[in-house]
Amino acid sequence: METTVDLTIQKIRDGLSPRANWFPPATTGYSAISRSYFWSSSRKDPLGILQPATVEDVAAILLNLAGAPDELTFAIKAGGHIAPTGFNATAGLLIDMSLFHNIHYDATTQLVEIGPGALYEAVYIYLAKHGRTVNGATSCPGVGVAGFNLGGGYGNKSNQYGLAMDTIQAIEVVLPTGQIKKVSAQQDPEIFRALKGGGNNFGIVTRWFMTTYEEKGFYFKSLNFEREHFKEVQKAIWSYIQKQDPKSNVETKFEWTTTTAGQTEPYAFSHTELFYDGKTPPAGLFAEFLDIDQIKERKQKSTWHGMMKHLPTRRQTYAGELANNLNDLPENFRGRYTHVMLSRYTQELIAYAVDRVEEVGNKLEENGGLQLYPDIWPGYPKMFENSPPSAWPRPPNKQPSFPLPIRCLWKGSQNDAFWLETLERLTNDIRTFAVQQGCTTKDAPAYYNLSLDGTNVEDIYRENLGPLSKLRGELDPHGVMDRTGGFRIPPIWVQK
């Protein structure tokens, strides 16, 4: 006997275009999509998977969800990279946006139009043919455009151009009521601001229009160092901060991993990525890193596609190419990111973060741990100098704000509670020390894309939460977006 949920899903399917797809359980499409997440801990088994093919399909889906039974939840999946459970997966209806993978460059406006189903790697490959690039995801392959942009978007060019959302010029969005709008700073500016850093609270984005930049070549090099050089690497980071250039970016992971064959304890090493937006960095900019003895010389890359191919795949640690017989990560690893937002570093904070993570890393194997690292990623003091308003609040007076990310992978769902609690304690300890060092404040807004499950939405949006809640109430009168996951901005409904 068909339920009201079954009837609602059938009604949605009947209203879709011929190119749209429906994948019920026990089909190839269902298996492929429901398992294609970066983290196995993100996966759920949905009632079925809808693949809309047109913006009108998306509108029809949202319109029907407005009157659906209360128990019908949904999730929106694009790149599948965000970690918290239930954000892009559901036991209800999964809306897979992968057919919206279009990328088109307009030479007149120098904007690139990107569908939410595209990955940033595809964007870089496409734009390279036009001698252009964007300010997008660069830290690892497989990152989708949609989630990255909706959360903010830190990358190699953030010191120069701000976040990815700061370079968005227009957005096509289907509002929760089914209305299709193209918004910008000139057209519906309040909605435009809300979509930049506002997550999936205000509808489903179907097109991004982003600024492109001339690609003249760049310098990129990755270096690996043994544990014995950790102090030297930390000194090199501090030296770089003193002479930081806005066209440069340095990320350094201090990693502990249990994937090393024949090791009786976690293997520790450091991985540094040096980036400069130009073929030759200023003399001495990276000298202190280059002077440290490396485990293995890594070839320099000068194209975005080459750089992305050079980074670890989903199942590799950063030591994946080292000559010490490292194993791949298991297929079904689980994990999370967490972070502490900073305005600056001190030498003491760098040392404390590494030492505090090491305390946990040395016991990685005891609860199925596979990988743990802090990512020391200093931001440029003027990184937000030209950033326009957004949902996610920036510090007053255009002060910098950048994350100290921490990533942890483990195996076995029975270990989830241990690692989530451990990561929360670790984050709080480092944040407390950073406050004492004057490197952050207690009320610094958390970053959507790196926040742990259970983060209070007020901790992300701070003073912007009130206006965003009012706007959500106006745009979502039936509470459609309350049916999906994410850091949910509570609507304020005003009776008319």
Residue, then its C-alpha position, 0 to 999 in steps of 0.5 A: m500500500e502506497t504511503t503519503v510519502d510515496l505519493t508525494i515522491q511520485k508526484i514530484r517525479d511526474g512533474l520532471s523533465p524527460r532528462a531528469n533521472w530517478f534512481p530507486p534502491a537496488t539500481t546502479g545509479y542509486s549505488a553509485i551516487s549514494r556511495s560517492y561521498f568523500w567520507s564514508s561517515s557521511r553516507k546514508d541510504p535514501l528512499g530514492i535519488l532525484q537528478p534534476a536536469t533543469v532549473e524548472d525541475v528544481a523549482a518543481i521539487l521544492l514546490n512539491l516539498a512545501g506540501a509534503p508529509d512532515e516525515l519526508t526529509f531531503a538532502i542536496k548533494a553536489g560534490g559530497h565533500i562536507a563532513p558532518t552527518g546529514f548535511n548532504a545525505t538523508a534517509g529521505l529524498l536525495i537531490d543529486m545536482s551532478l547534471f548541473h555540471n555546465i561551465h561557460y566562460d564569457a570573454t566579454t564580461q570575463l565571468v565564468e558560469i558554473g553549475p553546482g554539480a561541477l568540481y573545481e578541478a573541472v573548472y580549472i581544466y576548462l578555464a586553462k584553455h582560455g588562459r584564465t582561472v578562479n579563486g577556488a578550492t585548492s587544498c585537495p582534489g574532489v571539492g565541489v563548487a557549490g558547498f565550497n562557495l556556499g560556506g565561504g571558500y578559503g584557497n591559495k588565492s585568498n590572501q590576494y582576493g579574499l574568499a571564493m564567495d567574495t569573487i561571485q558576481a551573480i547567482e541563479v537560485v531557486l527559492p524555497t517557494g519555487q521562484i527562480k531568481k538571478v541575484s547580484a549586488q544590484q538585483d535582490p542584494e539581500i538575497f545575494r549576500a545571504l547566499k554568500g556564506g549562508g549555506n543551504n538555508f535559502g534555496i538551491v543554487t543552480r548557477w554561479f557567475m564568478t570573476t576570473y583572473e588571467e593565468k600567467g603561471f605560478y610557483f607551487k612546490s610541496l615538501n615533506f620533512e621527517r619528525e626530527h625537523f618539526k621545530e625547524v619547520q615551525k621556525a620556517i613558518w614564523s619566518y615566512i609570516q614576517k615577510q608574507d606576500p599577498k600573492s603567496n600562500v603556505e600550508t603546513k600539515f604536521e601529520w600522524t598516520t597509522t597507515t605505514a606498513g610495518q610501523t609499531e606506532p604512528y608515523a609522524f612527518s610534516h608536509t608543506e605546500l608553497f604557492y606563489d601567484g607568479k612564475t618566480p616568488p620574491a627572493g628568499l620568500f620560502a628560503e627557510f623551508l627550502d633549506i631544511d632536509q627533505i624526505k623526497e624532492r617533489k617536482q614543481k607544478s605550474t598549472w592548476h590541473g597539474m597541482m591538483k593531480h599532485l595532491p593526495t587522492r581521497r585514499q592517500t595520506y600526504a606521505g603517499e609518494l614517500a619511499n617508506n611503503l605507506n599503505d592507502l587509507p581504507e575505502n570506508f574511512r570516517g572523519r571530520y574537520t574542525h578548526v579554530m579561527l585566528s587573526r594572527y599567529t605567534q610562535e607559541l601558538i604554532a608550537y602549542a597546536v602541534d604539541r597538543v595534536e601530537e598528544v592525541g596523535n601518539k595514541l591514534e591506534e587505540n581507537g581506530g585512528l588513521q590520520l590526524y593533523p593540524d594545518i598551520w595556514p597563516g592568512y595575510p593581514k589585508m586579505f579582506e581589504n576588498s571583500p564585499p558584505s556576506a552572510w558570514p560576518r568578517p571582523p570589524n575594520k577588515q581585519p584578517s580571519f583565517p582557520l587553523p584546520i584540524r583533520c582526523l580520520w578513523k575506521g569503524s562507526q563504534n569509534d565515532a563518539f570517541w573521536l568527535e568528543t576528542l576533536e571537540r576537546l582538542t579544538n577548545d584547548i587550542r582556542t583557549f590558548a589562542v585567546q590567551q595569546g591574543c590571536t583570536t577572540k571568544d566570539a570569533p565567528a566559526y567557519y561553516n565548512l570546517s565546523l563540527d556537528g552540533t556547532n551552534v548556528e549563532d556561533i557561525y553567524r553572530e550579529n548577522l543571525g537576526p537579519l538572516s533569520k528574518l530573511r529566511g522567514e520571508l523567503d521560506p514561508h512553509g519551512v521547506m529548508d527545515r527538512t534538510g540538513g546543515f547549520r540551520i538558520p531559524p526562520i522568523w515568520v512575520q504574520k501579514 
